[in-house]
Amino acid sequence: MSAIRVTLRCFSHVRQRLNAASLELTLPAGSTTADLEAHVRQLLGPSDIKMVFRIAVNQQFVAGVQALRDGDEVALLPPMQGGA
């Protein structure tokens, strides 16, 4: 397989900037969470280049870089805000 399809779930600033709750992305086979994050940063543009994300794959937070598989659901979660 030369490509995989993943679903990106968008939250907070990512959702606002991309104007979407989710996106279906096609990535090269062998892509990792780091590759997906780099792709999303390109979509977001230079103003959000330093945004910090927690990454979840299939609703499980991951530490470090993880290989992605066809059909995975990935969420890039920016820091939480608000509260009083």
N, CA, C and O atoms as a Maestro MAE file, in Angstrom:
{
 s_m_m2io_version
 :::
 2.0.0
}

f_m_ct {
 s_m_title
 :::
 protein
 m_atom[336] {
  # First column is atom index #
  i_m_mmod_type
  r_m_x_coord
  r_m_y_coord
  r_m_z_coord
  i_m_residue_number
  s_m_chain_name
  s_m_pdb_residue_name
  s_m_pdb_atom_name
  i_m_atomic_number
  :::
  1 25 0.856 -1.169 0.000 1 A "MET " " N  " 7
  2 3 0.000 0.000 0.000 1 A "MET " " CA " 6
  3 2 0.905 1.236 0.000 1 A "MET " " C  " 6
  4 15 1.841 1.321 0.795 1 A "MET " " O  " 8
  5 25 0.627 2.187 -0.887 2 A "SER " " N  " 7
  6 3 1.474 3.368 -0.985 2 A "SER " " CA " 6
  7 2 0.934 4.548 -0.194 2 A "SER " " C  " 6
  8 15 1.621 5.560 -0.053 2 A "SER " " O  " 8
  9 25 -0.277 4.437 0.321 3 A "ALA " " N  " 7
  10 3 -0.859 5.537 1.087 3 A "ALA " " CA " 6
  11 2 -1.784 4.982 2.160 3 A "ALA " " C  " 6
  12 15 -2.300 3.870 2.051 3 A "ALA " " O  " 8
  13 25 -1.980 5.790 3.201 4 A "ILE " " N  " 7
  14 3 -2.946 5.459 4.245 4 A "ILE " " CA " 6
  15 2 -3.905 6.628 4.385 4 A "ILE " " C  " 6
  16 15 -3.573 7.767 4.056 4 A "ILE " " O  " 8
  17 25 -5.095 6.330 4.877 5 A "ARG " " N  " 7
  18 3 -6.076 7.384 5.165 5 A "ARG " " CA " 6
  19 2 -6.299 7.408 6.664 5 A "ARG " " C  " 6
  20 15 -6.527 6.375 7.293 5 A "ARG " " O  " 8
  21 25 -6.230 8.611 7.228 6 A "VAL " " N  " 7
  22 3 -6.483 8.791 8.654 6 A "VAL " " CA " 6
  23 2 -7.502 9.898 8.831 6 A "VAL " " C  " 6
  24 15 -7.639 10.780 7.983 6 A "VAL " " O  " 8
  25 25 -8.207 9.840 9.932 7 A "THR " " N  " 7
  26 3 -9.149 10.897 10.290 7 A "THR " " CA " 6
  27 2 -8.498 11.769 11.335 7 A "THR " " C  " 6
  28 15 -8.057 11.276 12.374 7 A "THR " " O  " 8
  29 25 -8.432 13.057 11.071 8 A "LEU " " N  " 7
  30 3 -7.899 14.023 12.027 8 A "LEU " " CA " 6
  31 2 -9.075 14.686 12.727 8 A "LEU " " C  " 6
  32 15 -9.910 15.314 12.076 8 A "LEU " " O  " 8
  33 25 -9.149 14.555 14.034 9 A "ARG " " N  " 7
  34 3 -10.157 15.240 14.838 9 A "ARG " " CA " 6
  35 2 -9.574 16.579 15.269 9 A "ARG " " C  " 6
  36 15 -8.461 16.648 15.791 9 A "ARG " " O  " 8
  37 25 -10.336 17.634 15.044 10 A "CYS " " N  " 7
  38 3 -9.851 18.997 15.294 10 A "CYS " " CA " 6
  39 2 -10.543 19.593 16.507 10 A "CYS " " C  " 6
  40 15 -11.764 19.508 16.636 10 A "CYS " " O  " 8
  41 25 -9.764 20.195 17.393 11 A "PHE " " N  " 7
  42 3 -10.289 20.803 18.609 11 A "PHE " " CA " 6
  43 2 -9.715 22.205 18.775 11 A "PHE " " C  " 6
  44 15 -8.645 22.516 18.252 11 A "PHE " " O  " 8
  45 25 -10.436 23.041 19.505 12 A "SER " " N  " 7
  46 3 -9.974 24.358 19.935 12 A "SER " " CA " 6
  47 2 -9.426 25.172 18.765 12 A "SER " " C  " 6
  48 15 -10.112 25.350 17.759 12 A "SER " " O  " 8
  49 25 -8.191 25.667 18.893 13 A "HIS " " N  " 7
  50 3 -7.608 26.540 17.869 13 A "HIS " " CA " 6
  51 2 -7.483 25.834 16.521 13 A "HIS " " C  " 6
  52 15 -7.673 26.455 15.475 13 A "HIS " " O  " 8
  53 25 -7.170 24.565 16.542 14 A "VAL " " N  " 7
  54 3 -7.031 23.826 15.286 14 A "VAL " " CA " 6
  55 2 -8.366 23.806 14.554 14 A "VAL " " C  " 6
  56 15 -8.424 24.028 13.344 14 A "VAL " " O  " 8
  57 25 -9.423 23.543 15.286 15 A "ARG " " N  " 7
  58 3 -10.771 23.526 14.689 15 A "ARG " " CA " 6
  59 2 -11.130 24.890 14.114 15 A "ARG " " C  " 6
  60 15 -11.665 24.984 13.009 15 A "ARG " " O  " 8
  61 25 -10.838 25.934 14.860 16 A "GLN " " N  " 7
  62 3 -11.142 27.285 14.390 16 A "GLN " " CA " 6
  63 2 -10.338 27.650 13.152 16 A "GLN " " C  " 6
  64 15 -10.888 28.172 12.182 16 A "GLN " " O  " 8
  65 25 -9.044 27.378 13.181 17 A "ARG " " N  " 7
  66 3 -8.170 27.766 12.066 17 A "ARG " " CA " 6
  67 2 -8.464 26.967 10.802 17 A "ARG " " C  " 6
  68 15 -8.401 27.512 9.700 17 A "ARG " " O  " 8
  69 25 -8.785 25.679 10.947 18 A "LEU " " N  " 7
  70 3 -9.056 24.851 9.778 18 A "LEU " " CA " 6
  71 2 -10.533 24.854 9.396 18 A "LEU " " C  " 6
  72 15 -10.917 24.330 8.350 18 A "LEU " " O  " 8
  73 25 -11.358 25.452 10.260 19 A "ASN " " N  " 7
  74 3 -12.795 25.547 10.022 19 A "ASN " " CA " 6
  75 2 -13.409 24.164 9.760 19 A "ASN " " C  " 6
  76 15 -14.214 23.984 8.846 19 A "ASN " " O  " 8
  77 25 -13.002 23.197 10.591 20 A "ALA " " N  " 7
  78 3 -13.509 21.837 10.434 20 A "ALA " " CA " 6
  79 2 -13.398 21.093 11.754 20 A "ALA " " C  " 6
  80 15 -12.440 21.276 12.505 20 A "ALA " " O  " 8
  81 25 -14.388 20.254 12.028 21 A "ALA " " N  " 7
  82 3 -14.338 19.403 13.216 21 A "ALA " " CA " 6
  83 2 -13.482 18.172 12.970 21 A "ALA " " C  " 6
  84 15 -12.917 17.605 13.905 21 A "ALA " " O  " 8
  85 25 -13.386 17.759 11.712 22 A "SER " " N  " 7
  86 3 -12.530 16.636 11.352 22 A "SER " " CA " 6
  87 2 -12.145 16.741 9.885 22 A "SER " " C  " 6
  88 15 -12.828 17.381 9.085 22 A "SER " " O  " 8
  89 25 -11.044 16.102 9.557 23 A "LEU " " N  " 7
  90 3 -10.555 16.049 8.181 23 A "LEU " " CA " 6
  91 2 -10.129 14.628 7.866 23 A "LEU " " C  " 6
  92 15 -9.580 13.937 8.725 23 A "LEU " " O  " 8
  93 25 -10.374 14.194 6.660 24 A "GLU " " N  " 7
  94 3 -9.858 12.919 6.168 24 A "GLU " " CA " 6
  95 2 -8.576 13.242 5.409 24 A "GLU " " C  " 6
  96 15 -8.594 14.006 4.444 24 A "GLU " " O  " 8
  97 25 -7.471 12.662 5.847 25 A "LEU " " N  " 7
  98 3 -6.176 12.939 5.231 25 A "LEU " " CA " 6
  99 2 -5.605 11.676 4.613 25 A "LEU " " C  " 6
  100 15 -5.737 10.583 5.164 25 A "LEU " " O  " 8
  101 25 -4.973 11.837 3.470 26 A "THR " " N  " 7
  102 3 -4.235 10.754 2.834 26 A "THR " " CA " 6
  103 2 -2.759 11.057 3.012 26 A "THR " " C  " 6
  104 15 -2.276 12.114 2.606 26 A "THR " " O  " 8
  105 25 -2.049 10.121 3.622 27 A "LEU " " N  " 7
  106 3 -0.625 10.273 3.911 27 A "LEU " " CA " 6
  107 2 0.139 9.118 3.280 27 A "LEU " " C  " 6
  108 15 -0.440 8.064 3.019 27 A "LEU " " O  " 8
  109 25 1.433 9.304 3.031 28 A "PRO " " N  " 7
  110 3 2.222 8.190 2.510 28 A "PRO " " CA " 6
  111 2 2.271 7.035 3.516 28 A "PRO " " C  " 6
  112 15 2.296 7.255 4.727 28 A "PRO " " O  " 8
  113 25 2.285 5.826 3.007 29 A "ALA " " N  " 7
  114 3 2.443 4.652 3.874 29 A "ALA " " CA " 6
  115 2 3.724 4.824 4.673 29 A "ALA " " C  " 6
  116 15 4.726 5.317 4.154 29 A "ALA " " O  " 8
  117 25 3.692 4.418 5.931 30 A "GLY " " N  " 7
  118 3 4.848 4.572 6.802 30 A "GLY " " CA " 6
  119 2 4.876 5.890 7.552 30 A "GLY " " C  " 6
  120 15 5.824 6.157 8.292 30 A "GLY " " O  " 8
  121 25 3.848 6.726 7.376 31 A "SER " " N  " 7
  122 3 3.790 8.019 8.073 31 A "SER " " CA " 6
  123 2 3.640 7.814 9.570 31 A "SER " " C  " 6
  124 15 3.117 6.801 10.034 31 A "SER " " O  " 8
  125 25 4.112 8.798 10.303 32 A "THR " " N  " 7
  126 3 4.067 8.769 11.768 32 A "THR " " CA " 6
  127 2 3.254 9.943 12.281 32 A "THR " " C  " 6
  128 15 2.821 10.805 11.516 32 A "THR " " O  " 8
  129 25 3.058 9.957 13.594 33 A "THR " " N  " 7
  130 3 2.384 11.094 14.210 33 A "THR " " CA " 6
  131 2 3.169 12.383 13.968 33 A "THR " " C  " 6
  132 15 2.566 13.447 13.828 33 A "THR " " O  " 8
  133 25 4.489 12.309 13.917 34 A "ALA " " N  " 7
  134 3 5.308 13.494 13.636 34 A "ALA " " CA " 6
  135 2 5.059 14.003 12.219 34 A "ALA " " C  " 6
  136 15 5.000 15.212 11.996 34 A "ALA " " O  " 8
  137 25 4.912 13.091 11.266 35 A "ASP " " N  " 7
  138 3 4.615 13.490 9.883 35 A "ASP " " CA " 6
  139 2 3.257 14.168 9.800 35 A "ASP " " C  " 6
  140 15 3.102 15.186 9.125 35 A "ASP " " O  " 8
  141 25 2.273 13.598 10.488 36 A "LEU " " N  " 7
  142 3 0.936 14.188 10.479 36 A "LEU " " CA " 6
  143 2 0.963 15.567 11.132 36 A "LEU " " C  " 6
  144 15 0.346 16.503 10.624 36 A "LEU " " O  " 8
  145 25 1.667 15.700 12.249 37 A "GLU " " N  " 7
  146 3 1.755 16.991 12.931 37 A "GLU " " CA " 6
  147 2 2.402 18.031 12.019 37 A "GLU " " C  " 6
  148 15 1.941 19.171 11.966 37 A "GLU " " O  " 8
  149 25 3.453 17.661 11.308 38 A "ALA " " N  " 7
  150 3 4.115 18.585 10.379 38 A "ALA " " CA " 6
  151 2 3.152 19.006 9.268 38 A "ALA " " C  " 6
  152 15 3.125 20.172 8.874 38 A "ALA " " O  " 8
  153 25 2.369 18.061 8.770 39 A "HIS " " N  " 7
  154 3 1.385 18.364 7.722 39 A "HIS " " CA " 6
  155 2 0.336 19.358 8.236 39 A "HIS " " C  " 6
  156 15 -0.012 20.312 7.540 39 A "HIS " " O  " 8
  157 25 -0.161 19.133 9.442 40 A "VAL " " N  " 7
  158 3 -1.170 20.019 10.022 40 A "VAL " " CA " 6
  159 2 -0.579 21.409 10.263 40 A "VAL " " C  " 6
  160 15 -1.253 22.412 10.033 40 A "VAL " " O  " 8
  161 25 0.658 21.478 10.719 41 A "ARG " " N  " 7
  162 3 1.298 22.783 10.931 41 A "ARG " " CA " 6
  163 2 1.399 23.566 9.627 41 A "ARG " " C  " 6
  164 15 1.273 24.791 9.632 41 A "ARG " " O  " 8
  165 25 1.625 22.879 8.516 42 A "GLN " " N  " 7
  166 3 1.635 23.556 7.217 42 A "GLN " " CA " 6
  167 2 0.255 24.114 6.891 42 A "GLN " " C  " 6
  168 15 0.135 25.223 6.368 42 A "GLN " " O  " 8
  169 25 -0.789 23.340 7.201 43 A "LEU " " N  " 7
  170 3 -2.157 23.805 6.964 43 A "LEU " " CA " 6
  171 2 -2.494 25.007 7.836 43 A "LEU " " C  " 6
  172 15 -3.185 25.924 7.390 43 A "LEU " " O  " 8
  173 25 -2.008 25.009 9.081 44 A "LEU " " N  " 7
  174 3 -2.306 26.087 10.021 44 A "LEU " " CA " 6
  175 2 -1.591 27.374 9.657 44 A "LEU " " C  " 6
  176 15 -2.128 28.462 9.866 44 A "LEU " " O  " 8
  177 25 -0.398 27.266 9.121 45 A "GLY " " N  " 7
  178 3 0.369 28.451 8.743 45 A "GLY " " CA " 6
  179 2 1.351 28.875 9.821 45 A "GLY " " C  " 6
  180 15 1.356 28.334 10.926 45 A "GLY " " O  " 8
  181 25 2.188 29.861 9.479 46 A "PRO " " N  " 7
  182 3 3.304 30.249 10.359 46 A "PRO " " CA " 6
  183 2 2.885 30.844 11.704 46 A "PRO " " C  " 6
  184 15 3.664 30.786 12.655 46 A "PRO " " O  " 8
  185 25 1.701 31.406 11.816 47 A "SER " " N  " 7
  186 3 1.307 32.023 13.088 47 A "SER " " CA " 6
  187 2 1.117 30.989 14.195 47 A "SER " " C  " 6
  188 15 1.183 31.331 15.376 47 A "SER " " O  " 8
  189 25 0.881 29.731 13.828 48 A "ASP " " N  " 7
  190 3 0.658 28.677 14.818 48 A "ASP " " CA " 6
  191 2 1.787 27.650 14.855 48 A "ASP " " C  " 6
  192 15 1.615 26.555 15.390 48 A "ASP " " O  " 8
  193 25 2.923 27.993 14.296 49 A "ILE " " N  " 7
  194 3 4.017 27.033 14.156 49 A "ILE " " CA " 6
  195 2 4.523 26.518 15.503 49 A "ILE " " C  " 6
  196 15 5.006 25.388 15.576 49 A "ILE " " O  " 8
  197 25 4.425 27.315 16.575 50 A "LYS " " N  " 7
  198 3 4.942 26.891 17.875 50 A "LYS " " CA " 6
  199 2 3.864 26.335 18.801 50 A "LYS " " C  " 6
  200 15 4.135 26.056 19.969 50 A "LYS " " O  " 8
  201 25 2.642 26.172 18.288 51 A "MET " " N  " 7
  202 3 1.574 25.620 19.114 51 A "MET " " CA " 6
  203 2 1.969 24.232 19.601 51 A "MET " " C  " 6
  204 15 2.489 23.425 18.830 51 A "MET " " O  " 8
  205 25 1.726 23.956 20.866 52 A "VAL " " N  " 7
  206 3 2.038 22.665 21.465 52 A "VAL " " CA " 6
  207 2 0.797 21.784 21.395 52 A "VAL " " C  " 6
  208 15 -0.316 22.255 21.631 52 A "VAL " " O  " 8
  209 25 0.984 20.514 21.072 53 A "PHE " " N  " 7
  210 3 -0.125 19.577 20.978 53 A "PHE " " CA " 6
  211 2 0.122 18.360 21.858 53 A "PHE " " C  " 6
  212 15 1.265 17.942 22.048 53 A "PHE " " O  " 8
  213 25 -0.945 17.799 22.387 54 A "ARG " " N  " 7
  214 3 -0.931 16.410 22.881 54 A "ARG " " CA " 6
  215 2 -1.541 15.605 21.749 54 A "ARG " " C  " 6
  216 15 -2.478 16.056 21.090 54 A "ARG " " O  " 8
  217 25 -1.017 14.434 21.528 55 A "ILE " " N  " 7
  218 3 -1.469 13.624 20.400 55 A "ILE " " CA " 6
  219 2 -2.137 12.363 20.921 55 A "ILE " " C  " 6
  220 15 -1.610 11.677 21.797 55 A "ILE " " O  " 8
  221 25 -3.300 12.075 20.371 56 A "ALA " " N  " 7
  222 3 -4.010 10.837 20.691 56 A "ALA " " CA " 6
  223 2 -4.247 10.079 19.389 56 A "ALA " " C  " 6
  224 15 -4.656 10.660 18.384 56 A "ALA " " O  " 8
  225 25 -3.989 8.790 19.421 57 A "VAL " " N  " 7
  226 3 -4.270 7.913 18.289 57 A "VAL " " CA " 6
  227 2 -5.294 6.893 18.760 57 A "VAL " " C  " 6
  228 15 -5.075 6.159 19.724 57 A "VAL " " O  " 8
  229 25 -6.410 6.868 18.057 58 A "ASN " " N  " 7
  230 3 -7.512 5.966 18.420 58 A "ASN " " CA " 6
  231 2 -7.901 6.131 19.888 58 A "ASN " " C  " 6
  232 15 -8.103 5.157 20.613 58 A "ASN " " O  " 8
  233 25 -8.000 7.389 20.301 59 A "GLN " " N  " 7
  234 3 -8.456 7.815 21.622 59 A "GLN " " CA " 6
  235 2 -7.516 7.422 22.759 59 A "GLN " " C  " 6
  236 15 -7.940 7.339 23.912 59 A "GLN " " O  " 8
  237 25 -6.250 7.179 22.445 60 A "GLN " " N  " 7
  238 3 -5.239 6.885 23.457 60 A "GLN " " CA " 6
  239 2 -4.084 7.861 23.274 60 A "GLN " " C  " 6
  240 15 -3.498 7.937 22.194 60 A "GLN " " O  " 8
  241 25 -3.751 8.616 24.336 61 A "PHE " " N  " 7
  242 3 -2.617 9.532 24.235 61 A "PHE " " CA " 6
  243 2 -1.348 8.742 23.964 61 A "PHE " " C  " 6
  244 15 -1.156 7.646 24.490 61 A "PHE " " O  " 8
  245 25 -0.483 9.314 23.134 62 A "VAL " " N  " 7
  246 3 0.789 8.673 22.808 62 A "VAL " " CA " 6
  247 2 1.919 9.586 23.258 62 A "VAL " " C  " 6
  248 15 1.796 10.811 23.248 62 A "VAL " " O  " 8
  249 25 3.010 8.965 23.648 63 A "ALA " " N  " 7
  250 3 4.224 9.700 23.998 63 A "ALA " " CA " 6
  251 2 5.239 9.413 22.905 63 A "ALA " " C  " 6
  252 15 5.439 8.258 22.530 63 A "ALA " " O  " 8
  253 25 5.863 10.426 22.405 64 A "GLY " " N  " 7
  254 3 6.829 10.225 21.342 64 A "GLY " " CA " 6
  255 2 6.155 10.019 20.002 64 A "GLY " " C  " 6
  256 15 4.974 10.319 19.828 64 A "GLY " " O  " 8
  257 25 6.915 9.508 19.072 65 A "VAL " " N  " 7
  258 3 6.441 9.308 17.702 65 A "VAL " " CA " 6
  259 2 5.885 7.894 17.561 65 A "VAL " " C  " 6
  260 15 6.483 6.924 18.028 65 A "VAL " " O  " 8
  261 25 4.737 7.800 16.912 66 A "GLN " " N  " 7
  262 3 4.097 6.496 16.701 66 A "GLN " " CA " 6
  263 2 3.768 6.337 15.221 66 A "GLN " " C  " 6
  264 15 3.334 7.290 14.573 66 A "GLN " " O  " 8
  265 25 3.969 5.154 14.696 67 A "ALA " " N  " 7
  266 3 3.592 4.850 13.318 67 A "ALA " " CA " 6
  267 2 2.069 4.877 13.198 67 A "ALA " " C  " 6
  268 15 1.356 4.457 14.110 67 A "ALA " " O  " 8
  269 25 1.586 5.372 12.070 68 A "LEU " " N  " 7
  270 3 0.149 5.406 11.816 68 A "LEU " " CA " 6
  271 2 -0.230 4.284 10.860 68 A "LEU " " C  " 6
  272 15 0.562 3.862 10.017 68 A "LEU " " O  " 8
  273 25 -1.468 3.812 11.016 69 A "ARG " " N  " 7
  274 3 -1.998 2.757 10.147 69 A "ARG " " CA " 6
  275 2 -3.232 3.278 9.433 69 A "ARG " " C  " 6
  276 15 -3.878 4.226 9.881 69 A "ARG " " O  " 8
  277 25 -3.538 2.655 8.340 70 A "ASP " " N  " 7
  278 3 -4.732 3.007 7.583 70 A "ASP " " CA " 6
  279 2 -5.956 2.906 8.492 70 A "ASP " " C  " 6
  280 15 -6.148 1.896 9.170 70 A "ASP " " O  " 8
  281 25 -6.781 3.950 8.505 71 A "GLY " " N  " 7
  282 3 -8.003 3.955 9.304 71 A "GLY " " CA " 6
  283 2 -7.858 4.535 10.693 71 A "GLY " " C  " 6
  284 15 -8.851 4.651 11.411 71 A "GLY " " O  " 8
  285 25 -6.638 4.908 11.098 72 A "ASP " " N  " 7
  286 3 -6.451 5.491 12.432 72 A "ASP " " CA " 6
  287 2 -7.198 6.812 12.565 72 A "ASP " " C  " 6
  288 15 -7.404 7.535 11.590 72 A "ASP " " O  " 8
  289 25 -7.596 7.106 13.800 73 A "GLU " " N  " 7
  290 3 -8.174 8.400 14.151 73 A "GLU " " CA " 6
  291 2 -7.148 9.117 15.027 73 A "GLU " " C  " 6
  292 15 -6.717 8.590 16.053 73 A "GLU " " O  " 8
  293 25 -6.766 10.317 14.614 74 A "VAL " " N  " 7
  294 3 -5.742 11.073 15.332 74 A "VAL " " CA " 6
  295 2 -6.333 12.402 15.779 74 A "VAL " " C  " 6
  296 15 -7.022 13.081 15.018 74 A "VAL " " O  " 8
  297 25 -6.051 12.761 17.027 75 A "ALA " " N  " 7
  298 3 -6.460 14.062 17.552 75 A "ALA " " CA " 6
  299 2 -5.214 14.809 17.995 75 A "ALA " " C  " 6
  300 15 -4.375 14.266 18.714 75 A "ALA " " O  " 8
  301 25 -5.098 16.057 17.561 76 A "LEU " " N  " 7
  302 3 -4.053 16.956 18.042 76 A "LEU " " CA " 6
  303 2 -4.745 17.924 18.979 76 A "LEU " " C  " 6
  304 15 -5.536 18.763 18.548 76 A "LEU " " O  " 8
  305 25 -4.445 17.806 20.256 77 A "LEU " " N  " 7
  306 3 -5.146 18.583 21.269 77 A "LEU " " CA " 6
  307 2 -4.253 19.713 21.777 77 A "LEU " " C  " 6
  308 15 -3.239 19.464 22.429 77 A "LEU " " O  " 8
  309 25 -4.635 20.959 21.476 78 A "PRO " " N  " 7
  310 3 -3.883 22.097 22.010 78 A "PRO " " CA " 6
  311 2 -4.096 22.203 23.520 78 A "PRO " " C  " 6
  312 15 -4.998 21.565 24.063 78 A "PRO " " O  " 8
  313 25 -3.278 23.001 24.197 79 A "PRO " " N  " 7
  314 3 -3.456 23.185 25.643 79 A "PRO " " CA " 6
  315 2 -4.867 23.687 25.951 79 A "PRO " " C  " 6
  316 15 -5.456 24.444 25.180 79 A "PRO " " O  " 8
  317 25 -5.385 23.253 27.081 80 A "MET " " N  " 7
  318 3 -6.708 23.694 27.519 80 A "MET " " CA " 6
  319 2 -6.628 25.148 27.968 80 A "MET " " C  " 6
  320 15 -5.596 25.610 28.453 80 A "MET " " O  " 8
  321 25 -7.749 25.862 27.793 81 A "GLN " " N  " 7
  322 3 -7.812 27.275 28.158 81 A "GLN " " CA " 6
  323 2 -9.049 27.539 28.995 81 A "GLN " " C  " 6
  324 15 -9.933 26.696 29.150 81 A "GLN " " O  " 8
  325 25 -9.066 28.741 29.522 82 A "GLY " " N  " 7
  326 3 -10.263 29.212 30.193 82 A "GLY " " CA " 6
  327 2 -10.292 28.856 31.668 82 A "GLY " " C  " 6
  328 15 -9.270 28.547 32.281 82 A "GLY " " O  " 8
  329 25 -11.483 28.909 32.209 83 A "GLY " " N  " 7
  330 3 -11.677 28.590 33.616 83 A "GLY " " CA " 6
  331 2 -11.587 29.828 34.480 83 A "GLY " " C  " 6
  332 15 -10.882 30.785 34.161 83 A "GLY " " O  " 8
  333 25 -12.293 29.791 35.544 84 A "ALA " " N  " 7
  334 3 -12.259 30.911 36.483 84 A "ALA " " CA " 6
  335 2 -12.353 30.363 37.896 84 A "ALA " " C  " 6
  336 15 -12.343 31.131 38.858 84 A "ALA " " O  " 8
  :::
 }
 m_bond[335] {
  # First column is bond index #
  i_m_from
  i_m_to
  i_m_order
  :::
  1 1 2 1
  2 2 3 1
  3 3 4 2
  4 3 5 1
  5 5 6 1
  6 6 7 1
  7 7 8 2
  8 7 9 1
  9 9 10 1
  10 10 11 1
  11 11 12 2
  12 11 13 1
  13 13 14 1
  14 14 15 1
  15 15 16 2
  16 15 17 1
  17 17 18 1
  18 18 19 1
  19 19 20 2
  20 19 21 1
  21 21 22 1
  22 22 23 1
  23 23 24 2
  24 23 25 1
  25 25 26 1
  26 26 27 1
  27 27 28 2
  28 27 29 1
  29 29 30 1
  30 30 31 1
  31 31 32 2
  32 31 33 1
  33 33 34 1
  34 34 35 1
  35 35 36 2
  36 35 37 1
  37 37 38 1
  38 38 39 1
  39 39 40 2
  40 39 41 1
  41 41 42 1
  42 42 43 1
  43 43 44 2
  44 43 45 1
  45 45 46 1
  46 46 47 1
  47 47 48 2
  48 47 49 1
  49 49 50 1
  50 50 51 1
  51 51 52 2
  52 51 53 1
  53 53 54 1
  54 54 55 1
  55 55 56 2
  56 55 57 1
  57 57 58 1
  58 58 59 1
  59 59 60 2
  60 59 61 1
  61 61 62 1
  62 62 63 1
  63 63 64 2
  64 63 65 1
  65 65 66 1
  66 66 67 1
  67 67 68 2
  68 67 69 1
  69 69 70 1
  70 70 71 1
  71 71 72 2
  72 71 73 1
  73 73 74 1
  74 74 75 1
  75 75 76 2
  76 75 77 1
  77 77 78 1
  78 78 79 1
  79 79 80 2
  80 79 81 1
  81 81 82 1
  82 82 83 1
  83 83 84 2
  84 83 85 1
  85 85 86 1
  86 86 87 1
  87 87 88 2
  88 87 89 1
  89 89 90 1
  90 90 91 1
  91 91 92 2
  92 91 93 1
  93 93 94 1
  94 94 95 1
  95 95 96 2
  96 95 97 1
  97 97 98 1
  98 98 99 1
  99 99 100 2
  100 99 101 1
  101 101 102 1
  102 102 103 1
  103 103 104 2
  104 103 105 1
  105 105 106 1
  106 106 107 1
  107 107 108 2
  108 107 109 1
  109 109 110 1
  110 110 111 1
  111 111 112 2
  112 111 113 1
  113 113 114 1
  114 114 115 1
  115 115 116 2
  116 115 117 1
  117 117 118 1
  118 118 119 1
  119 119 120 2
  120 119 121 1
  121 121 122 1
  122 122 123 1
  123 123 124 2
  124 123 125 1
  125 125 126 1
  126 126 127 1
  127 127 128 2
  128 127 129 1
  129 129 130 1
  130 130 131 1
  131 131 132 2
  132 131 133 1
  133 133 134 1
  134 134 135 1
  135 135 136 2
  136 135 137 1
  137 137 138 1
  138 138 139 1
  139 139 140 2
  140 139 141 1
  141 141 142 1
  142 142 143 1
  143 143 144 2
  144 143 145 1
  145 145 146 1
  146 146 147 1
  147 147 148 2
  148 147 149 1
  149 149 150 1
  150 150 151 1
  151 151 152 2
  152 151 153 1
  153 153 154 1
  154 154 155 1
  155 155 156 2
  156 155 157 1
  157 157 158 1
  158 158 159 1
  159 159 160 2
  160 159 161 1
  161 161 162 1
  162 162 163 1
  163 163 164 2
  164 163 165 1
  165 165 166 1
  166 166 167 1
  167 167 168 2
  168 167 169 1
  169 169 170 1
  170 170 171 1
  171 171 172 2
  172 171 173 1
  173 173 174 1
  174 174 175 1
  175 175 176 2
  176 175 177 1
  177 177 178 1
  178 178 179 1
  179 179 180 2
  180 179 181 1
  181 181 182 1
  182 182 183 1
  183 183 184 2
  184 183 185 1
  185 185 186 1
  186 186 187 1
  187 187 188 2
  188 187 189 1
  189 189 190 1
  190 190 191 1
  191 191 192 2
  192 191 193 1
  193 193 194 1
  194 194 195 1
  195 195 196 2
  196 195 197 1
  197 197 198 1
  198 198 199 1
  199 199 200 2
  200 199 201 1
  201 201 202 1
  202 202 203 1
  203 203 204 2
  204 203 205 1
  205 205 206 1
  206 206 207 1
  207 207 208 2
  208 207 209 1
  209 209 210 1
  210 210 211 1
  211 211 212 2
  212 211 213 1
  213 213 214 1
  214 214 215 1
  215 215 216 2
  216 215 217 1
  217 217 218 1
  218 218 219 1
  219 219 220 2
  220 219 221 1
  221 221 222 1
  222 222 223 1
  223 223 224 2
  224 223 225 1
  225 225 226 1
  226 226 227 1
  227 227 228 2
  228 227 229 1
  229 229 230 1
  230 230 231 1
  231 231 232 2
  232 231 233 1
  233 233 234 1
  234 234 235 1
  235 235 236 2
  236 235 237 1
  237 237 238 1
  238 238 239 1
  239 239 240 2
  240 239 241 1
  241 241 242 1
  242 242 243 1
  243 243 244 2
  244 243 245 1
  245 245 246 1
  246 246 247 1
  247 247 248 2
  248 247 249 1
  249 249 250 1
  250 250 251 1
  251 251 252 2
  252 251 253 1
  253 253 254 1
  254 254 255 1
  255 255 256 2
  256 255 257 1
  257 257 258 1
  258 258 259 1
  259 259 260 2
  260 259 261 1
  261 261 262 1
  262 262 263 1
  263 263 264 2
  264 263 265 1
  265 265 266 1
  266 266 267 1
  267 267 268 2
  268 267 269 1
  269 269 270 1
  270 270 271 1
  271 271 272 2
  272 271 273 1
  273 273 274 1
  274 274 275 1
  275 275 276 2
  276 275 277 1
  277 277 278 1
  278 278 279 1
  279 279 280 2
  280 279 281 1
  281 281 282 1
  282 282 283 1
  283 283 284 2
  284 283 285 1
  285 285 286 1
  286 286 287 1
  287 287 288 2
  288 287 289 1
  289 289 290 1
  290 290 291 1
  291 291 292 2
  292 291 293 1
  293 293 294 1
  294 294 295 1
  295 295 296 2
  296 295 297 1
  297 297 298 1
  298 298 299 1
  299 299 300 2
  300 299 301 1
  301 301 302 1
  302 302 303 1
  303 303 304 2
  304 303 305 1
  305 305 306 1
  306 306 307 1
  307 307 308 2
  308 307 309 1
  309 309 310 1
  310 310 311 1
  311 311 312 2
  312 311 313 1
  313 313 314 1
  314 314 315 1
  315 315 316 2
  316 315 317 1
  317 317 318 1
  318 318 319 1
  319 319 320 2
  320 319 321 1
  321 321 322 1
  322 322 323 1
  323 323 324 2
  324 323 325 1
  325 325 326 1
  326 326 327 1
  327 327 328 2
  328 327 329 1
  329 329 330 1
  330 330 331 1
  331 331 332 2
  332 331 333 1
  333 333 334 1
  334 334 335 1
  335 335 336 2
  :::
 }
}
